[in-house]
């Protein structure tokens, strides 16, 4: 449940001026290729990368990065209040304990009680370390149900990391290379599906030409070789050889390697273990695994993706130990897990305040969670679940007949036919009981058993694996497969991506592992056609139905009845329409402050040799002097803080780093011309350990020295600051960006509703031709004869003549919506004013560059996009006066302070001076004011400014 605190902060960040990805997310919405579950996961991912620095979760929580509650107003003891208001980790744990479920029940009331009563006895930092498994590397888990597109989401993360890494090569938050691990035991089903990463179209998330450039950068390696290479002098592991071919590894960027987890997690021979204890075959396997593991650890800026990560949580799989080894590399980026079932069979325990034990059956490092029920009817089929307390044959008979009655003639748009999977516990059950019964039933329906039924199992002494069954199974989701019913033994429980699978029968206990009834039952829920109304049929015996219900409760917090009852809100398209031409909304003309910097070269040549031999280039690092004193304050002595050993570095790697940090403006060939002088510097700032390895000498400021070296290659420069006021004009709508996004039914941010939008557009087009009833026409004719004017049809949305330069608006906050709908529109009725929403920065050009004056100079602080523009016009239709209206929630007021000051003291004054009259006014409204106060201030400002 920690993910809920993360989600809340992410939502706040997305609305704040600090958010740097808003245009990117808008682009993804406009492309309309990613599902809502994927887009929300991308928001969380980039929030953790950009706003949180890609840091371990336990560090973020103890720093209070996700805190939002104010404990000063809560009823607490003096001790508890002191701890909760000064210790951010304590506040974070307390806020977690106060979370409630969908029914309003508090999740951890006992934890709250312990924190209140024993707040000073809890080691909060250690508690968070234990909760998040004590790892020192970034470890995030994304939980999405089957069918949500986890593989495409992995691909999206890969391209997004590369996108930011290319722009910021020195930013350690973004990976340059990627290793995708599938859990052992699923190698036959997971790894082939992961190859779909290659098919992902990056233009779905990144515009051209950048998307194509990134796609060309990626190099895929599928590490699926089973045997060691022969006659190889470099490596014996062919999978390691594939990576080794990408030399030099230090400069590697864009590698995407996909393998099975078991290829890198075989137990090593420990330091205290005798190799003689292992036989030759085991020894060879271990050495081969070590070889692959070692070369993976050398890949720079590596991010590891683990699919179906709940398998890796098994204590028998020592994947964390391997990852810990890789994190020892200074450029390791982190681990991302993906799972539809992020739950543990046994509860993990963390002790709080000596006696209280926190028990958790969820994987705690989940940062994003999309529930199964939310996908039903969205990107999953809507299931009908049936069960009976009968024998296997009765359940199979009923299930097959109902399936054929419903789906016998169902062929989806892609040409695939609907299929039913029947899970059999043993091969004998399949061959001797289920197959004869199903053959008899399909024959009754006029179908050929040999063409309709596929038997798929591994075979045994009595019944060998059916011929060509593997090929048939792999081809099920194609338009040339005629199979309608698949009989399975120990296959297809997980990782089976067959979208045309429309029904599942689990007729008896043991046909699948007890902890996988949920995954197996829901194999048939993947949607075939996007946004189509598709259904599925699930038949269970009573035991499996009870198990499914239990797992739904534990893992999804829903019941079998809720899953069976109906579908979730379906995605719909929000149709949008431009109206700027109809309303004749002109561009906004205004004056904008521009600050430019002119660079002046103050020396003719850089004098590189002279600068590289200057001793001043060898700047020393700041050294901490630690003082010792007694309780009376008497100084007992001083000593220097010990510095940690520097990281390993080579001369060539050091030169590459200097070039890289210059953003390629300093080419390597320039460095080579001064190699002798540079080598002398390198020898001064590094040391060699006992093994002869070269390390940084941390007594020197390594980063500053590299910076001074780069400066030695360019002539000295100075700059002058130039301020000017420039005329601008901006359209309130970039029509080419007005697209119809995908949302869910009754999505609140959009206003007015789709029904009202269609009514307004209809009146725009047909206001003069509205058809009246015969009774209304007769009444009008009678009134004409009596000398009265003929009334016009009543316009249901008269405000359309004063607003809506496009439809519908999207309001990101309730305050914006309330102000527009309840306050300003009713007041403007019959007034010669117009109100336009400008707050969607992806659609408007009216954005104001804001600066902050520091001394005599200006510092750029970013763009400001006003929420609303309230304007009046002259007789010729041009704009006369404008009130810029800003609505801000209390949490964002402080961050907006500098922009508010600039608008009031610079933008408004300078524009009014240039226009020669009060052209602009700035109205600022906060949710700390009551609705009545905001309305009173708004009306007062309108009357005074517009003289009405």
Number of C-alpha atoms within 10 A of each C-alpha: 19 20 19 16 19 21 20 13 17 22 14 13 18 18 13 15 16 13 16 15 14 19 14 14 19 18 19 20 21 18 18 17 15 20 21 20 23 19 18 18 22 20 20 21 22 21 23 21 16 17 15 16 16 22 18 21 27 26 17 21 24 23 17 17 18 23 22 14 13 11 17 11 8 9 10 14 12 8 13 19 19 15 19 24 14 11 16 21 26 27 27 25 22 24 20 21 20 14 17 14 10 8 6 8 11 15 15 15 14 14 19 19 13 17 22 19 15 14 22 16 12 16 14 22 18 17 22 22 19 16 22 20 16 13 17 17 20 21 23 24 24 24 26 24 24 24 24 24 16 22 19 19 23 23 20 23 21 25 25 22 22 23 20 16 19 17 11 14 17 14 14 17 25 29 29 30 24 26 19 23 27 25 22 17 12 18 17 12 17 23 22 12 13 22 15 12 18 14 10 17 17 20 18 18 25 21 14 12 9 12 19 14 12 19 17 9 13 18 14 15 16 17 20 14 14 10 12 17 16 10 8 11 7 10 18 19 22 21 26 24 19 16 19 18 9 15 9 9 15 13 13 14 22 20 20 23 20 23 23 23 23 18 23 23 21 20 17 15 15 8 7 6 10 9 13 8 10 13 9 11 8 14 16 14 18 19 17 23 21 22 19 24 20 16 16 20 20 18 27 21 24 26 26 23 24 24 28 23 24 21 22 20 17 12 9 8 18 17 20 16 12 19 20 14 12 24 21 13 16 13 19 26 26 25 21 22 24 24 21 23 24 24 19 17 11 10 13 17 14 17 15 19 17 10 8 13 14 16 13 15 15 19 21 19 23 24 23 25 21 19 18 24 21 16 28 25 23 26 28 33 27 26 23 16 20 17 19 17 14 14 12 19 15 14 21 24 17 13 25 23 17 15 23 19 11 14 20 17 10 15 14 15 10 12 14 21 24 28 29 26 25 25 27 27 19 14 24 15 13 21 16 10 14 20 19 12 17 21 17 14 17 20 12 11 12 8 16 13 19 10 12 17 22 24 22 23 21 15 13 10 6 9 12 11 16 13 10 10 15 15 9 16 17 14 15 24 23 15 15 11 17 19 22 25 26 20 22 22 22 16 18 19 21 16 21 19 19 22 23 27 28 29 29 28 27 29 29 22 18 15 21 22 12 14 13 15 25 20 20 24 25 25 24 31 29 27 27 24 16 12 16 15 16 21 21 25 25 25 26 27 22 19 18 24 23 15 18 23 22 18 22 20 13 14 19 15 16 18 16 18 11 13 19 14 13 14 20 19 17 19 20 16 16 19 15 17 17 19 19 18 10 11 16 11 19 15 17 16 14 22 19 20 18 15 16 13 11 9 11 11 12 12 12 9 11 15 14 17 13 10 16 22 14 9 9 11 18 21 16 16 14 10 13 11 10 11 12 11 11 8 6 6 8 9 11 9 9 11 10 10 11 10 11 9 12 14 13 15 15 14 15 10 13 14 18 18 13 22 20 17 17 16 14 11 10 17 14 14 10 11 19 12 10 13 14 11 16 20 13 12 18 20 14 13 19 22 18 13 11 6 6 8 11 18 17 21 22 19 16 18 17 17 12 15 20 20 14 16 19 19 17 18 18 16 14 15 10 11 12 9 12 12 12 11 14 10 12 12 14 15 17 25 23 13 15 8 13 18 19 17 16 19 19 15 14 11 14 16 17 17 18 18 17 18 8 15 21 16 14 22 16 12 18 14 10 11 15 10 9 12 11 11 9 9 9 12 13 12 12 18 14 13 14 13 9 9 9 11 10 13 9 10 13 9 12 11 12 13 17 17 13 20 20 23 24 21 24 21 20 18 19 15 14 13 17 20 19 13 18 18 13 12 18 16 15 11 12 17 13 10 10 12 18 22 22 19 22 24 24 20 19 17 20 20 18 23 18 18 19 23 22 16 12 8 7 6 12 17 12 12 14 16 15 18 19 20 18 21 22 21 21 19 14 9 8 6 11 14 17 15 20 23 20 20 20 18 21 19 16 12 14 16 16 11 13 14 11 16 20 20 14 18 21 15 11 17 23 19 16 19 22 17 12 14 12 9 11 17 20 23 22 18 17 15 22 18 16 13 12 11 16 10 13 19 18 12 13 19 15 11 16 18 10 9 16 16 7 8
